[in-house]
Amino acid sequence: MHKWYLFLLCCAIFCTSCGKRYKIEGVSSVSSLDGKMLFIKVPSGDKLINIDSAEVIHGLFSMEGKVDSTVVASLFMDENCIMPVVIEDGKIDININNAGFTIKGTPLNNCFNDFILKRNSLSDRAEEVEHLEARMVLDGRNPDDIHKEIEKQRSEVSAQLDSLAKTFIQTNYENVLGPEIFIIMCYGMPYPVLTPVMEEIIDDAPTSFKENPMIKEYISIARSNMDKLQATP
């Protein structure tokens, strides 16, 4: 009986230790990365700290370590951030090429990668709208017609981007991705304010999301700014 208990205890310890490890397998076709050191950095207070590193050799790199908790990290080369990556339990596959990057292999990275692809597609469409405006001007179209058509298409793309972000954040309220994308939205504002879409996200959010320190601070500052704007005659 005693030996059986020890066997079960060892199995439990072994399974626990194995269940909290990440492994990154990377492939790069970007020649400038070859021979360079890549670093995984995670937020710690108001700083980023290195938790892992690897050299790119013949377009390949790998890292492996323990996961204390799931976190959105950044892959750096020197002082330049190349991409975000979720450090979580499992094998993470990264592919870097001149067109961009993909991150797959684990549940949150698969979800994140899908979001990035959809957002990039909408961003490309937004650029196409700007090119269309230039072509319409060169074609000698009526300025009023150009303005009306371009503003319509800009509004459509903007609404789709907002809808994509809102749905993604709401779907991921309870993990690291929801807060991360919301914070990125916050950084994209010229100064702290809350747009109608951001208000909708906050209104539907669970307490754990609202109590995120960075989100909580942003909301407080944003609402203070909006109160001041409304009070200005």
C-alpha positions as CSV (number, residue, x, y, z in Angstrom):
1,M,0.0,0.0,0.0
2,H,2.8,2.3,0.9
3,K,4.6,1.7,-2.3
4,W,1.4,2.2,-4.3
5,Y,0.9,5.6,-2.6
6,L,4.5,6.6,-3.4
7,F,4.0,5.5,-7.0
8,L,0.9,7.7,-7.4
9,L,2.6,10.6,-5.7
10,C,5.5,10.4,-8.1
11,C,3.2,10.3,-11.0
12,A,1.3,13.3,-9.8
13,I,4.5,15.3,-9.4
14,F,5.8,14.2,-12.8
15,C,2.5,15.1,-14.5
16,T,2.4,18.5,-12.8
17,S,5.9,19.4,-13.8
18,C,5.3,18.2,-17.4
19,G,2.0,20.1,-17.6
20,K,3.6,23.5,-17.2
21,R,6.1,23.8,-19.9
22,Y,6.3,25.7,-23.2
23,K,8.4,25.0,-26.3
24,I,8.8,27.4,-29.1
25,E,9.9,26.1,-32.5
26,G,10.6,28.9,-35.0
27,V,11.3,29.2,-38.7
28,S,12.4,32.3,-40.5
29,S,13.0,33.1,-44.2
30,V,14.1,36.6,-43.4
31,S,17.8,36.6,-44.1
32,S,18.5,39.6,-41.8
33,L,17.5,37.5,-38.8
34,D,20.1,34.8,-39.4
35,G,22.8,34.9,-36.7
36,K,20.8,37.3,-34.6
37,M,19.7,36.7,-31.0
38,L,15.9,36.7,-30.3
39,F,14.5,37.4,-26.8
40,I,11.2,36.7,-25.2
41,K,10.2,39.6,-22.9
42,V,7.3,39.7,-20.5
43,P,5.9,42.7,-18.6
44,S,7.0,43.1,-15.0
45,G,5.6,46.2,-13.4
46,D,6.4,49.0,-15.8
47,K,9.3,47.2,-17.4
48,L,9.9,44.3,-19.8
49,I,12.2,41.5,-18.6
50,N,13.9,38.7,-20.6
51,I,12.7,35.2,-19.8
52,D,14.3,33.3,-22.7
53,S,16.5,33.7,-25.8
54,A,17.8,31.9,-28.8
55,E,20.0,32.4,-31.8
56,V,18.6,32.1,-35.3
57,I,20.8,29.5,-37.1
58,H,20.1,28.7,-40.7
59,G,16.6,30.1,-40.3
60,L,15.7,28.1,-37.3
61,F,15.4,28.9,-33.6
62,S,13.9,27.2,-30.5
63,M,13.3,28.0,-26.9
64,E,11.9,25.9,-24.0
65,G,11.0,26.7,-20.4
66,K,8.5,26.5,-17.6
67,V,5.2,28.4,-17.5
68,D,4.3,29.9,-14.2
69,S,1.2,31.6,-15.7
70,T,-0.1,32.3,-19.2
71,V,1.1,35.7,-20.4
72,V,1.2,37.7,-23.6
73,A,4.9,38.3,-24.3
74,S,6.9,40.0,-27.0
75,L,9.5,38.5,-29.3
76,F,12.4,41.0,-29.7
77,M,15.5,41.3,-31.8
78,D,17.8,43.7,-30.0
79,E,15.5,46.5,-29.0
80,N,13.0,45.9,-31.8
81,C,9.7,44.1,-31.1
82,I,9.0,41.6,-33.9
83,M,5.7,40.2,-32.7
84,P,3.5,39.3,-29.8
85,V,3.3,35.7,-28.6
86,V,1.3,34.0,-25.9
87,I,3.5,32.0,-23.6
88,E,1.4,29.1,-22.5
89,D,1.6,25.4,-21.9
90,G,2.4,23.5,-25.1
91,K,4.4,23.7,-28.3
92,I,4.3,27.0,-30.1
93,D,5.1,27.2,-33.8
94,I,6.4,30.6,-35.2
95,N,6.9,31.3,-38.8
96,I,8.5,34.6,-39.8
97,N,8.7,35.8,-43.4
98,N,8.8,39.0,-45.4
99,A,5.0,39.1,-45.5
100,G,4.6,38.9,-41.8
101,F,4.4,36.1,-39.2
102,T,2.1,33.3,-38.0
103,I,1.9,31.9,-34.4
104,K,0.2,28.6,-34.0
105,G,0.2,25.4,-32.0
106,T,-1.5,26.3,-28.7
107,P,-5.1,27.3,-28.1
108,L,-4.6,31.0,-27.4
109,N,-2.0,31.5,-30.0
110,N,-4.2,29.9,-32.6
111,C,-7.0,32.3,-31.6
112,F,-4.6,35.3,-31.6
113,N,-3.2,34.4,-35.0
114,D,-6.7,34.2,-36.5
115,F,-7.5,37.6,-35.1
116,I,-4.3,39.1,-36.5
117,L,-5.0,37.7,-39.9
118,K,-8.5,39.1,-40.0
119,R,-7.3,42.5,-38.7
120,N,-4.5,42.6,-41.3
121,S,-7.1,41.9,-44.0
122,L,-9.2,44.8,-42.9
123,S,-6.2,47.1,-42.6
124,D,-5.3,46.2,-46.2
125,R,-8.8,47.1,-47.2
126,A,-8.4,50.5,-45.5
127,E,-5.3,51.2,-47.5
128,E,-7.1,50.2,-50.7
129,V,-9.7,52.9,-49.9
130,E,-7.0,55.5,-49.6
131,H,-5.5,54.4,-53.0
132,L,-9.0,54.5,-54.5
133,E,-9.4,58.1,-53.5
134,A,-6.1,59.0,-55.3
135,R,-7.3,57.2,-58.4
136,M,-10.6,59.0,-58.4
137,V,-8.9,62.3,-58.1
138,L,-6.6,61.5,-61.0
139,D,-9.6,60.4,-63.1
140,G,-11.2,63.8,-62.6
141,R,-14.2,62.7,-60.6
142,N,-16.4,65.3,-58.9
143,P,-14.8,66.2,-55.5
144,D,-18.1,66.0,-53.7
145,D,-18.8,62.5,-55.2
146,I,-15.3,61.4,-54.2
147,H,-15.7,62.6,-50.6
148,K,-19.1,60.9,-50.3
149,E,-17.9,57.6,-51.6
150,I,-14.6,57.5,-49.7
151,E,-16.2,58.5,-46.4
152,K,-18.8,55.7,-46.8
153,Q,-16.1,53.1,-47.4
154,R,-13.9,54.4,-44.6
155,S,-16.9,54.2,-42.2
156,E,-17.6,50.6,-43.3
157,V,-14.1,49.4,-42.7
158,S,-13.9,51.3,-39.4
159,A,-17.1,49.6,-38.2
160,Q,-15.8,46.2,-39.2
161,L,-12.5,46.8,-37.4
162,D,-14.5,47.9,-34.3
163,S,-16.8,44.9,-34.5
164,L,-13.9,42.5,-34.9
165,A,-12.1,43.9,-31.9
166,K,-15.2,44.0,-29.8
167,T,-16.2,40.4,-30.5
168,F,-12.7,39.2,-29.9
169,I,-12.3,40.9,-26.6
170,Q,-15.7,39.8,-25.4
171,T,-14.9,36.2,-26.4
172,N,-11.7,36.4,-24.5
173,Y,-12.7,38.4,-21.4
174,E,-11.6,35.6,-19.1
175,N,-8.1,35.0,-20.5
176,V,-5.0,37.2,-21.3
177,L,-6.1,38.0,-24.8
178,G,-9.1,40.1,-24.1
179,P,-7.4,42.6,-21.8
180,E,-4.3,42.7,-24.1
181,I,-6.3,43.7,-27.1
182,F,-8.3,46.3,-25.1
183,I,-5.1,47.8,-23.8
184,I,-3.8,48.0,-27.4
185,M,-7.0,49.8,-28.3
186,C,-6.3,52.3,-25.5
187,Y,-2.8,52.9,-26.7
188,G,-4.2,53.7,-30.1
189,M,-6.1,56.7,-28.8
190,P,-4.5,60.2,-29.1
191,Y,-5.3,60.6,-25.4
192,P,-7.4,58.6,-22.8
193,V,-11.1,58.7,-23.8
194,L,-13.7,56.0,-24.2
195,T,-15.3,55.5,-27.6
196,P,-18.8,54.0,-27.8
197,V,-17.4,50.6,-28.7
198,M,-15.0,50.7,-25.7
199,E,-17.9,51.6,-23.4
200,E,-19.9,48.6,-24.7
201,I,-16.9,46.4,-24.1
202,I,-16.6,47.7,-20.5
203,D,-20.3,47.5,-19.8
204,D,-20.5,43.8,-20.6
205,A,-17.2,42.9,-19.1
206,P,-16.8,40.7,-15.9
207,T,-15.3,42.2,-12.8
208,S,-12.0,40.4,-13.4
209,F,-11.6,42.3,-16.7
210,K,-12.5,45.7,-15.2
211,E,-10.1,45.1,-12.3
212,N,-7.1,44.6,-14.5
213,P,-4.7,47.4,-13.2
214,M,-3.9,48.9,-16.6
215,I,-7.5,48.8,-17.7
216,K,-8.8,50.2,-14.4
217,E,-6.3,53.1,-14.6
218,Y,-7.2,53.9,-18.2
219,I,-10.9,53.9,-17.5
220,S,-10.5,56.3,-14.6
221,I,-8.3,58.7,-16.5
222,A,-10.5,58.5,-19.7
223,R,-13.7,59.2,-17.8
224,S,-12.1,62.1,-16.0
225,N,-11.0,63.6,-19.3
226,M,-14.5,63.1,-20.8
227,D,-16.0,64.9,-17.8
228,K,-13.7,67.8,-18.3
229,L,-14.5,67.9,-22.0
230,Q,-18.3,67.9,-21.3
231,A,-17.8,70.7,-18.7
232,T,-15.9,72.9,-21.1
233,P,-18.3,75.6,-22.5
